């Protein structure tokens, strides 16, 4: 639902209009509809963003929005329904807000059956993108509640989110694996040193997700963490998905393990996709409902291109094709064409390509002996690499400057510099790719590096082959932090751990046309 109002009307709404809003019905708390999993905002641009919440019953979501924390200038927006069909979630796109402005919103629910009964409000905030060249800051990462490492209050919960929140970023780029629908969470896990990791548990996470409600529950489980809810209330999310929102390494050729009673991977993917879209404050596509890839412009210095490397891929296989066709699709022709158009038309200083999988790290679909990502090993361009070669050649020929790739997925931190002089395929300009994560999952790596596009490892922090699946308590949880200087346009990228220690940093100078 889109709500539009002019800046003048937004800024001059009288306190008297607010006084006309009915006061909540005073009753026992249990009789009033509640916000169950905090509030979120997302896909914020220069003049608006999406807000989200979930109720505990059929209700109307009531939103007040203001430019001051006191809500002195607040405006009440028309209600929208939160119904069982969407698991009582509701989201609203608020437009025509002032640019470069802190926006405060409060959400409460009104009972559909008893419209005089309203619940307590929950307050959130976001900052609209700047119209001028001010500083911009954001964080990124992926991989949450994987490998059985759930919410452990004795370890502080998911406190990588607390470390990211301290930076007061303009937004959070979530690189996927937002949940592990295929990963049950037990009440206890025995650690290598004999200690016990103790998880908060819910019944639905005792098995792999197969029903729509089980997929929904996996998202809701994460939202019971205090660190994550506090983060969501202050930092807008730009979210994409990867495989674990459905099941590990899924493609249409996926052979499901015996733990699944439901054997139809397409049906599981549809349920996983519906839960994903219900649980995040994403802008929705009219032309293709459920589309994940999109461009988010965040002021003169930054355009973010959110990719979907899951929905349009061909089956996971050997990945050795020498000609482009359905077997070698990864982004797919339509998404590649969209990305080229967006990059070509972008006037932003920096074009961040948010890729849910790294370009040159080999990720194997081990049960089938096939390839899960772009890369399959050293040598000339083959299989899914054909898309990347075509895209990199296009970026060079256009020419398009200042592209940076951000990713996660492999559960360690790294910085890769791509040098055509060291590549098998050389028809491209040098660029950087930065890897972060996990935010709260097992730590792995390092992965083998494919030399097709000439990547150099400039930094790496990984546990090593003999020390895999480290728990969050081992400290090797990582996120990335990006700062763009408003005056100079320089981009500083810093890789950090969950204790907020800066592990490695680089400042990139923008090229001018």
N, C-alpha and C positions, 0 to 999 in steps of 0.2 A: 504494500500500500504506500502511495506517495502522498506526502503532505507538503503543500507549497504555501509560502507566504513571503511577502516582500521584506527586505531588511528594515524598511521604515516601520512596517507594522510589527515586525519582531521586536524592535527596540523601543517602541512607544506603547506597547500593550499596558493598559492601566492596571494598577493594583485592584481597582474596583471590579474589573472583569474577573480577576482571580477570586475575589470575595464571593462571586456568584457560584463558584464551584461548591457542590454539596460536600459537607464535612463527612468523613467516614462514620459509619454507624458504629457506635461504641458497644461492643459485646465481648464475650470471651474470645480470646485469640483463636481458639480452635474453630470458632464459627465463621471466621473471616478468611477469605482467600489469601494465600501467601505466595510470595516469590520464592520458588523452591531452590534455585541454583544460581543465585546472584544475577547480575546484569552484564551485558556485553555490548560493545559497539564495534563497528567494522566498516571496511571499504570507504574510509573517509576521504573526501576530496575537498576542493576549495570552498564548496558551498553546501556541504551536507555529509550525511553518513547514516548508517543503519544501526538501530538499537534493537536489543533482543532481551527477552525474559521468558520464564516458564512459570505457569501457575500450577496449583495443586488440584484444580477442578475446572469445569467449564466456566469461563470468565471472560470479561472484557479487559484488555490491557489499556490502562490510562497513562498517558505520558504528558508530563510538563517539561518544557525545555526553556533554558534561560542562558544569558551570557554572564551571570554573576552567581557565585556560590550561595548567596543568600536567597536566590530565586526571586529577587525583588521585581525583575522584569520578565517573569516567567509567562509563558503562554501555554494554555491547555490545548492539547491536540485531540481530534476526534478519536473515539475509542475503536479498537479493532478486537476481533474475537480470538480467543485461545480455546481450541476445541479438542476433543479426544482424537480426532483424525490426525492432528499434528502433535499428539502427545502433550497438549496444552501449551505448546510453544507459540510465540508470536513475535514478529519482527516488523519494524516500520522504517521506511526510508524517509528521513527528514531532509528537505531541500531548502535552498535559498537562505542559508545561514551566512553570517558575515565571514569573510575569509581571514585566516590567520588568527582565529579567535578561540579562546577556551569556551567550550560549550558544556553546560551542566544539564543533566536530565534526571528526572525521577520517575520511577515506574511503580505502579501499584495495580492491583486487580480488583475488579468489581464482579461480584457473584452474578452469574447470568439468571439464576432462579430467584434471587433476592437482591434487586438492584440497589437497595439502600445499604447493602453490606459491602464495605470496601476494606481491603487489607492495608497493612502498613507499607509505606513507600520504601524503595531502595534507590539510592542515588549513585549515579555514574557520571563520568566526564570524558570528553575527548577534545582534541584541538583540530580545527579545520586546517586544511593545507594553506600555506601562505600565498598571497598574490604577489608579494615582493620577494626579493632574494635574501630572506633571512636564513639562519642556520636551521638545518633539519637533522634529526637524530632518530634512528630506529634500531631495533634488535631483531635477530632472526635465529631460528633453530627448528628442530623437529624431534620426533620420536618420544612419545609420552606413555608411560605405564606399560613398557614392553618387557618381555622375557620373565614375567611374573613379579617384577619389582613394582609393587603398588604403593599406596599411601602408608607410610610408616611414621606415625607421630613421634616415636622415639628418635627417629633420624631427622625430625623437622619437617616431614612431609615433602612436597615438591618445591623445595625452596630455591631451586634455580630461578623460579618465577619471582621470588622475592629479590634475588640479586639483580635481575633484569629491571624490576620495577624501580629500584633505587636510581637508575639512570634517567628516569622520567622521559622515556622515549616518546616520539610522536606517534609511533605505531609499532606493532609486532608482526613480522612476516613469519607465518607458521609454514614450514616447508613440508608438512605432511607427516603421515603416521601419527595423526592426532590421537588415535587410540590403537590398541592391539586387540581387534575383535577376535582374533584367533588365539589369544594368549590368556588362558585362565589365571586367576590370581588366588593362590592359596593363603590360608591364614598365617602360615609360617614357612620360611625358607632357611635351611641350614647353610651358613656361610663357610668358606674354606677354613677360617680360623676357629670354627666350632661354635661361634656365636649364632644367635637366631635373629633373622629379619622378620618382623611382625607386621603383616599387612592388615589394614582395614579391608573388610570384605563385604560383598553383597551377593545374594544367591545367584544372580544372573552371570557373575564373573567366575562361577565355579566350572564353566564349560565354554567351549567355543560359541561365538554368536552365530545363530542361524535364523531366528525369527526377527521380525522388525523390532519388537520390544527388546530383544536381547542386544541388538545393535544400538538402540537408543540408550539402554542401560550402561553400555560401555562408555559412552560420552558423559552420561550423568555421573558415573563413578568418578571420573576425573574432576568434575565440577564440585565434588564434596570437599576438595582440598582447599584449606583456608588461603594458602599462598596464591593459588590460581584464581580464586574468586576475587581477592583483593587486587590482583594484577588486572583482571578483566574489567573491573570497575573503573580503572584509570587509563588503560592502554588499549586503543583500538586494535583489532586483529585483521590482517590480510591473510586469508587461509587458503591453502590448497590441499589436495589429498594425494596419497600414494597407495601402497598395497594393503597395509594392515587395517585400513578402514573397512576392508572386506575380508581378506585372508592373505596369508603370506604369498608373495610373488604371483598374484593372480593375473591371469590373462584368460582368453577364451579357451586356451588349451589346458588350463589347470586341471590336474588330476588330484582330486580332494583326498586327504588322508582319511583313514577309517573313523576318526573322531567325528566326522560329519554324517549325520543321518540324511540331511538335505544334500543331494548330489548334483543339483543344477547350479553351476557357477554363475550363469547369467541371472538367475533369480536371487542368489546371494548378493551379487553386485548391485542389483536394483534395490534391494533392501538396505544394503550398506550406504548407497548413495542417498536414498531418501532420508535416513537418519542423519547423515552428514549435513545435508542441506537444512534440515530442521533445526539442528543444534548450533549453527553458527550464523552470525549477522552478515551474510553475504548479499550483495546486490544480485538480483535474479535476472536472467536473460529471457526476454520475450521471444526472441527468434529461435532459441534452443533451450527450453526449460531444463534446468539441471546442469547447465554448462558451468564448468569450473574455470576455464581459461578466460582471462579478462585483463584489461589494462586499467591501472589505477594511477592517475596523475596526482602527484603531491607537490604542486608548486613549480616554479620555473626551473628548478634545479633537478627534478626527479620525476621520471616515469617508471612505474613498476609493471612488468609484464609477467603475470601469473600463468604458468603453464600447467597443462594437464597431460601427464605422460602415462596415464592409465587407461582412459576411456577409449582411445582410438588406436591403440597399439595392435599389431598383429600378434599371433600366438608366440609365446616364448619358445624359441628353437635355437638351432646352432648359430644363427645370426651371421651367416657367411655369404649372403646374396651379393652378387656383383652388379645387379640392376635393380633400380628402385621399383617396388611394387608392394602389394598388400602384405606379403610376408615380412617386409622390412619396415613397415609403418611403425612409428613410435609416437610422434606428435600427430601424424597424419597430414594429408595434403591441405585440408581446409585450415587447420590450425597453423601450419607453416605459412600459408598465404596470409592469414590474419597477422601473424607475428611480423612478417616482412613489411606489410602495409603500416603497421603500428610503429615499427622502428624507423621506417622511411619518413613518416609524417611527424615523428616526435621532434619537438623543439626544446626538450629538456636538456640540461647539461649532461646528466647521467641517465643511461637506460639500464636499469637493473633487470636482468632476466632471472626470474625466480623459478628454478628448475628443481623438481622434487627428487631428481636423481643426478649424481655427478656425471660429467661428460666422459671421463677417461679412466675411472676406477672400475675394475672388472667385478661385477656382481653376478654370481652364477645362480641359476635356478637348479640347484644341485640334484634333486630327485630325477630330473629329466636330462641332466647334463647340458642344459641349454643356457641361454643368456637372459638375464633379468633387466639389464640396463642397456645403455648405448654400446659400450665397449665389449669386445670379446677376446682381445689379445693383440699383441704387436703386429704391425704390418700395414698393408694398404687399406684404403677405405672399403669396408664391407658392411652389409646388412644395415642396421639402424644408423650406422655412422654416415650413410649416404645422405640422410637428412641434415646432419650437422655440417658435413662438407658443403652442401648446397647453401645452407644458411650462412656459414662463415664466408664463403665466396661472395654471396650477395652483400653482406655487411661491408666487405672490402670494396666492392665495385661501386656501391651506391654513391659516395662512401658514407658510412655511418660511424661516428666516433663515440668513444666513452661508453662502451658496453661492458658490463660486469656481471658475472654469473654467480648467484648465491644458491647454495644447496645444503642438504643434510643427508639422511638415509643410512649412511654407513657407520654411524655411531662412534665417530672420532672427529677431531679437529684437524684441518689442513688448509694450506694455501698453495695453489697451483698457478704457475705462470706458463702460459702457452706461447711457445716460440716457434714460428714457422721454419726457422733455420735448423731446428732439431726435429722436425716432423716428417712423417712419411707423406702426408698431404700438406702442401705448403702455400696454397692459394688463399691466405688470410692474413689479417693484421694481428699482432700480439694482443693478448687480453688476459685478464685474471679470472680465476674461479676460486671462491672461498667456501669451505665446508665447515659446518658446525653441528652440534648435537653429540650425544643425545641430551635432551632436556631432563628426562627422568626415565631411564631405561638402562639395559645392560650396555656396557662399553665394549666395543670390539675393535678389530683392525690391527695393522693396516691392510688394505686391499692391494692387490696387484695393480700396477699402473700400465695402461696401454699407450704405446708411443705414437699412435697414428697422427695425433694432432700436436705432438711435441710438448707435453706437459712436463714442467720441472717442479719438483717438490721444494718449495721455499720454507715451509714449516709443516711439522706434523707432531701431534700428540695423540698417541694410541698405546694400548696396553701391551702389544706384541702378541705373536702367534701362540705363545705358551701361557697366556694369561687372559683368556677371553671371558666375556659376559661378566665383567666386574659390576657389582651392585652400586647404586648411587652413593652409598656410604663410603666407597673407595675414593670419592672426590672427583673422578674423571667424567664429569658432566659438563658440557660445553655449550656456550652460545656466542653469537657474533654481535658486534656493536658497530654501527656505521654512523659517522658524523660527516655532514656536508657543510663546509664553511660558506655562509651566505655571501660574504664579500668576495672571496677568492674562487669559490666553486670547488676547492679541493675536497677530496673524499678520503677520510681516514677510516680504515677498517681494522678493528681490534678483535682478536679471538680471546675469550675469557673462559674461566672455569666457574663452577657453581659457587665458589667462595669469592667470586668477583675479582680474581687475580688476573691481570692482563698478561697473557702468555706470549703474544706476538702482535705487532702492529705495523701498518704501512700507510703512508699518505700518498695518494695518487693525484697527480696534476691533470686537470682536464685539458684535452686537446681542443683547439679552436679550428673552425672550418677554414 
